[in-house]
Amino acid sequence: MKKRLILTSSGINSPRIIKKFDKLVNKKRSEIKILVLYGQKHPKYLAYVKKELKKLGFDEKNIIYTDINYTKLKKSLEEIDVLYFMGGETFVILKKLRATGSDKLIKKFVNSGKIYVGASASSIIAGPNIKIASWGSDGEENLAGLKEKEWNGLNLTKVSIYPHYKDKLSKEIVDFKKEIKNKYLAIALKDGEAVIINGNKKEVLK
């Protein structure tokens, strides 16, 4: 089955992204079953996502919210069409995924042809490596204490996302691309932008 991912900087919060979402899922929003996964519980952000989904016309009874818990995730992933993975501290979330074995469940889900929506950190984690999360002046601290050899992402795609990009960071992105020496593709996204991956096809929504 071909992999289908929507990797965003700030969620499915722009008309262009939701249009692509609708095309990929090919189902009425009111009928789509979604799992909202969070690696860290941020009440304000969770409330924002709930409001976002309700505004877009998703039915609340078709939405499951859970943290990174293997048992809950295994059961829920069998019942849904879309995994909406929220953001947070990239290193912390990746460590939790590995420690619980949830990373394997997500890979199996995506490889089955179901849709993965990443927001910020979870867009980074979907890629080959999370090095970009700590890069530059806006880089985050490695709070999980992961060693560099443990920075491999879920490798659902060979695209590494730099979320919340601002024009003032252009040189830092250029430097990062030099650092990785074309081992994989790095794409900077501003809030409201996304990369759509549908099998071998890749589209950048700027």
C-alpha positions in Angstrom: 0.0 0.0 0.0 1.2 3.5 -0.7 2.0 5.8 2.2 -0.2 8.9 2.6 1.0 11.6 4.9 0.1 15.3 5.5 3.1 16.9 7.3 2.2 20.3 8.6 3.8 23.1 10.6 0.6 23.9 12.6 -2.1 21.4 11.8 -4.9 21.2 9.2 -5.7 24.9 9.7 -5.7 26.3 6.1 -8.1 25.9 3.2 -5.4 24.4 1.0 -4.5 21.8 3.5 -8.0 20.7 4.2 -8.8 20.5 0.5 -5.9 18.1 0.0 -7.0 16.2 3.2 -10.5 15.7 1.7 -9.1 14.4 -1.5 -6.8 11.9 0.2 -9.4 10.6 2.6 -12.2 10.6 0.0 -14.9 10.5 2.6 -17.3 12.9 4.2 -15.7 14.7 7.2 -18.7 13.8 9.4 -18.0 10.1 8.7 -14.2 10.1 9.1 -12.8 8.3 12.2 -9.8 10.2 13.7 -7.4 9.4 16.5 -5.8 12.5 18.0 -2.5 11.4 19.6 -0.6 13.5 22.0 2.9 12.9 23.3 2.5 15.5 26.0 -0.8 16.8 27.4 -1.0 20.5 26.7 -4.6 21.5 27.7 -4.6 24.7 25.6 -3.3 23.0 22.4 -5.6 20.1 22.9 -8.6 22.5 23.2 -7.4 24.2 20.1 -7.3 20.9 18.1 -10.8 20.0 19.4 -12.1 23.4 18.3 -10.3 23.1 14.9 -11.8 19.7 14.1 -15.3 20.7 15.2 -15.2 23.8 13.1 -14.2 21.7 10.1 -17.2 19.5 10.5 -15.8 16.4 12.0 -18.2 14.5 14.3 -17.1 14.4 17.9 -18.3 10.8 18.3 -15.8 9.7 15.6 -12.8 11.3 17.4 -10.6 9.4 19.9 -8.1 11.3 22.0 -5.2 9.4 23.6 -1.7 9.8 24.9 1.1 7.5 23.8 -0.1 4.2 25.3 0.6 0.9 23.5 -2.6 -0.8 24.5 -4.9 2.1 23.8 -3.1 2.9 20.6 -3.2 -0.7 19.3 -7.0 -0.9 19.8 -7.7 2.6 18.4 -5.6 2.3 15.3 -7.6 -0.7 14.2 -10.8 1.5 14.1 -9.8 4.7 12.5 -9.1 6.3 9.1 -6.8 9.1 10.1 -4.1 9.5 12.8 -3.7 13.1 13.8 -0.5 13.4 15.7 0.0 16.5 17.8 3.2 18.4 18.5 5.3 19.0 21.5 8.9 18.3 22.5 10.3 16.2 19.6 12.9 14.3 21.6 10.6 13.5 24.5 7.8 12.3 22.1 10.2 10.1 20.1 11.6 8.5 23.3 8.0 7.7 24.5 7.2 6.1 21.1 10.2 3.8 21.3 9.8 3.0 25.0 6.2 1.9 24.6 6.6 0.2 21.2 4.1 2.6 19.7 6.5 3.5 16.9 6.0 0.1 15.4 2.2 0.4 15.6 2.3 3.8 13.8 4.6 2.4 11.0 2.2 -0.6 10.5 -0.8 1.8 10.4 0.9 4.1 7.7 2.1 1.1 5.7 -1.5 -0.2 5.5 -2.4 2.9 3.5 -4.1 4.8 6.3 -3.5 8.6 6.6 -0.9 10.2 9.0 -1.3 13.9 9.8 1.6 15.4 11.5 1.8 18.8 13.3 5.1 20.4 14.2 7.1 17.8 16.2 5.2 14.8 14.8 6.0 16.0 11.3 9.7 16.0 12.2 9.3 12.5 13.8 7.8 11.1 10.6 11.0 11.7 8.7 14.3 9.9 8.7 16.0 11.8 11.5 15.0 14.4 14.1 18.3 16.3 14.0 16.5 19.3 12.5 14.5 19.7 15.7 17.5 21.0 17.6 19.0 23.0 14.8 19.8 26.7 14.8 18.7 29.6 17.0 15.1 28.3 17.4 16.2 24.7 18.0 14.7 22.9 21.0 16.6 21.3 23.8 17.1 17.5 23.9 15.1 17.1 27.1 14.9 13.3 26.7 18.7 13.0 26.7 18.7 10.9 23.5 22.2 10.3 22.0 22.7 11.3 18.4 22.7 7.7 17.3 19.1 7.5 18.7 17.8 10.4 16.6 16.4 8.3 13.8 12.8 9.1 13.1 9.9 6.8 12.1 11.3 6.9 8.5 7.8 7.1 7.0 9.3 9.5 4.4 12.8 10.7 3.4 11.6 14.3 4.0 12.7 16.2 7.1 10.3 19.0 8.1 11.5 22.3 9.7 8.2 23.6 11.2 7.3 27.2 12.3 9.9 28.6 9.8 10.5 32.3 9.6 12.3 34.2 6.8 15.1 35.3 9.2 16.1 31.6 9.5 16.9 31.2 5.8 20.7 30.9 6.3 20.2 28.3 9.1 18.2 26.1 6.7 20.8 26.5 4.0 23.5 25.5 6.6 21.4 22.5 7.7 21.1 21.2 4.1 24.9 21.4 3.8 25.2 19.6 7.1 23.1 16.6 6.0 24.9 16.5 2.6 21.8 15.5 0.6 21.3 12.3 2.6 17.6 13.2 2.7 15.4 16.2 1.8 14.8 19.1 4.2 11.8 21.3 3.8 11.0 24.4 5.8 7.4 25.2 6.5 5.7 28.3 7.9 2.5 27.9 9.9 -0.4 27.1 7.5 1.9 25.2 5.1 2.4 21.5 4.5 4.0 18.7 2.5 1.5 16.2 1.1 2.9 12.7 0.3 0.8 10.3 -1.7 2.9 7.2 -2.6 5.7 8.4 -4.8 4.1 11.8 -5.3 5.2 14.8 -3.1 3.6 18.2 -3.1 4.6 21.3 -1.1 1.8 23.6 -0.1 3.3 27.1 0.4 
